[in-house]
Structure formats: C-alpha cells, structure tokens
C-alpha cells in the first residue's frame, strides 16, 4: 500500500457493500510504558474499536447500481466473492488515507488456515475486479 504512515489493524466484516467496498470492524491495541521514577515501571493498555467504511485499494469492481444486466450480474459475483474472501479467517487491514468519498483505502489480508490471502490481489486474480490507480 502506498502512502505515508500506514496504520495496521485487526479486522472483522460488518457488511460487504459491493465488490470493492465493505464496512469493517477495526481494532487496535495500544500498550504504553509508564515510568513513575524510582525504578517503578508499568504498562497501560488501551483497546479501541471502530466500524470503518473501507474501499479496497488498487481495485475497481463492477457497480451494483448499473442498469446493464451483465454488469449487474458481474457486480453480484464480485460482491459474493469479496464476502467469501473476508470470511476466510482473521483480517489484517492496512490503511493510510481516505479516498475522495471518505472511505479509507485498505489493503486486506485474510489469515486462512491454509495461509495468508491478499484479498485485494485475489479479487484481481479471480477476474472479479480490475486494477484501479485513482
């Protein structure tokens, strides 16, 4: 993923919108070291969770709102495939910036029992989406 200061989260699926957009529940744990002086150290943990509208970075899937029956059918297949991929296992989500619509651009990895799956690349490799640079 390009962009400065990427952030990495654990994620789960809340809702798939279409073949390149989903609402994800993102969680991040912060552990802070506190030095009280006098050789007294402790840690403080903070867990934060938010549901975020995420657009898969670098891909473009057919639009469900299309009036063309062939495009609409392809959009349903892409949406179903994204749903399947996001259910393969725990998700690691990397973001760095939002798109022009306020959705966070995300690179998603599903940690399936058979190994990690790059969800963005799998959508391209399966023919469910095309590369998108915008």
C-alpha positions, 0 to 999 in steps of 0.5 A: 500500500502506498502512502505515508504512515500506514496504520495496521489493524485487526479486522472483522466484516460488518457488511460487504457493500459491493465488490470493492467496498465493505464496512469493517470492524477495526481494532487496535491495541495500544500498550504504553510504558509508564515510568513513575521514577524510582525504578517503578515501571508499568504498562497501560493498555488501551483497546479501541474499536471502530466500524470503518467504511473501507474501499479496497485499494488498487481495485475497481469492481463492477457497480451494483447500481448499473442498469446493464444486466451483465454488469449487474450480474458481474457486480453480484459475483464480485460482491459474493466473492469479496464476502467469501474472501473476508470470511476466510479467517482473521483480517489484517487491514492496512490503511493510510488515507481516505479516498475522495468519498471518505472511505479509507483505502485498505489493503486486506489480508485474510489469515486462512488456515491454509495461509495468508490471502491478499484479498485485494490481489485475489479479487484481481486474480479471480477476474472479479475486479480490475486494477484501479490507480485513482 
